[in-house]
């Protein structure tokens, strides 16, 4: 069994970024506000967070004004490279167009061909 089974496919993320074009889709260094986390939250229909190599769900405890991160699994390599690219190369706000450029660069770096399918 692939350790990334259940993680949405890179082409779905590409299409989401393309659809959002000039819209702000996230910010760098924001585990809950990274473009990948924003997309995952929309796809999974629950708040999500990404780390350097992991992703998971966020459980909010409103009565205490706090939240907890519940890791789900390891990110696929394309997602790890994308998060790194966003954190290293993006400005304060990341648009769909900028994120898409970073996604293609990250995938090219590791030879991820599914993106072009």
C-alpha positions in Angstrom: 0.0 0.0 0.0 1.3 3.4 -0.9 2.0 5.6 2.1 0.2 8.5 0.3 -3.0 6.6 -0.5 -5.9 8.9 0.2 -3.9 12.1 -0.4 -5.5 14.2 -3.2 -3.8 14.1 -6.5 -1.4 16.8 -7.8 -3.5 17.4 -10.8 -6.4 18.4 -8.6 -4.2 20.9 -6.8 -2.9 22.2 -10.1 -6.5 22.7 -11.4 -7.5 24.5 -8.1 -4.5 26.9 -8.4 -5.4 27.6 -12.0 -9.0 28.3 -11.1 -7.9 30.8 -8.5 -5.4 32.7 -10.8 -5.1 36.1 -9.3 -6.8 35.3 -6.0 -4.7 35.0 -2.9 -4.6 31.3 -2.0 -2.4 31.5 1.1 0.8 32.8 2.7 4.2 31.3 3.2 5.3 29.9 6.6 1.7 29.4 7.5 1.0 25.8 8.5 -2.8 26.5 8.4 -2.6 29.2 5.7 -0.2 27.7 3.3 -1.8 27.3 -0.2 -1.6 23.5 0.2 -3.3 23.6 3.5 -6.0 25.9 2.2 -6.7 23.5 -0.7 -6.7 20.5 1.6 -9.1 22.2 3.9 -11.5 22.8 1.0 -11.1 19.3 -0.4 -11.4 17.5 2.9 -14.1 19.9 4.2 -12.3 20.2 7.6 -9.5 22.6 8.7 -6.1 21.2 7.7 -2.5 22.0 8.4 0.7 21.1 6.6 4.1 20.8 8.2 7.5 20.4 6.6 6.8 16.7 5.7 3.4 15.9 7.3 -0.2 17.0 7.0 -3.2 16.6 9.3 -6.4 18.0 10.7 -6.9 20.8 13.0 -9.4 20.4 15.9 -10.5 23.7 17.4 -11.5 24.0 21.0 -13.5 27.3 20.9 -14.3 27.2 24.6 -10.6 27.3 25.4 -9.5 29.5 22.5 -7.0 26.9 21.3 -6.6 24.1 18.7 -4.7 20.8 18.3 -3.0 19.4 15.3 -3.7 15.7 14.6 -1.2 14.4 12.0 -2.7 12.1 9.3 0.4 11.2 7.3 3.4 12.1 5.3 3.1 14.5 2.4 3.9 13.1 -1.1 7.3 14.4 -2.4 5.7 16.9 -4.8 3.8 18.5 -1.8 7.0 18.6 0.4 8.9 20.4 -2.4 6.0 22.7 -3.0 5.7 23.7 0.6 9.4 24.3 0.7 9.3 26.4 -2.5 6.4 28.6 -1.1 8.2 29.1 2.2 11.5 30.0 0.4 10.4 32.0 -2.6 7.0 33.6 -2.1 6.1 37.1 -0.9 3.6 37.9 1.9 0.6 36.7 -0.1 0.6 33.9 -2.6 -1.8 34.1 -5.6 -2.9 31.0 -7.5 -0.6 32.1 -10.4 2.5 32.3 -8.2 1.7 29.1 -6.5 1.1 27.3 -9.8 4.6 28.5 -11.0 6.1 27.2 -7.8 4.2 23.9 -8.1 5.6 23.3 -11.7 9.1 24.2 -10.5 8.8 21.8 -7.5 7.5 19.0 -9.7 10.2 19.5 -12.3 12.8 19.4 -9.6 11.8 15.9 -8.6 10.7 14.6 -12.0 7.0 14.4 -11.1 5.4 13.8 -14.5 1.8 13.3 -13.3 1.4 17.1 -13.2 1.5 17.2 -17.0 -1.1 14.5 -17.4 
